[in-house]
Amino acid sequence: MTSHPFNFKALQWNANGLYRDKLHEFRHDLRSINPTAVFLCETHWRDEYTIKFSSFNVFPLNRPDKNGGGVAILIKKSITASILRLPCTPNIEAIGVKIQLNNESLDLISAYCPRGNCDREEIERLFSAASNKALICGDFNGHSPRWQSSCQRADRAGSAIQQVLDDDDH
């Protein structure tokens, strides 16, 4: 039996707004689930709204010019973490964090494509910003019969994700 170098538990959630009552419930869930990292989409946070968690450092990327959207990653305060520089893409909101666990690094990316109109190049640029040990979570609004039985054919984001996964040689 081999041991994995990471003792890691992740939670991904499309929050569709994380304020007041929903935030109170979310804090309770964090205490009971006790994840190492949390990937959030659609936080709807604004720069002037500073959110804090007692056990987590917060790495947000808010929409500066309009309501909605926004992504964030929460990392346990006991974990060394730093911002991962990501490329800007026109259709994907993304935040990245590099963490250290047991002398190993892991890149984490939380991504959101609000209209499902990202293309293959945007996804590849985002993925290439991460090291070979990475966890990328989010909501690309990509639909495909490959992962959604009720879907008849892949949409733009779904096709782009399929192409990237098919061509991935890792």
Secondary structure, 3 states (H helix, E strand, C coil): CCCCCCCCCEEEEECCCCCHHHHHHHHHHHHHHCCCEEEEECCCCCCCCCCCCCCEEEEEECCCCCCCCCEEEEEECCCEEEEECCCCCCCCEEEEEEEEECCEEEEEEEEECCCCCCCHHHHHHHHHCCCCCEEEEEECCCCCCCCCCCCCCCCHHHHHHHHHHHHCCC
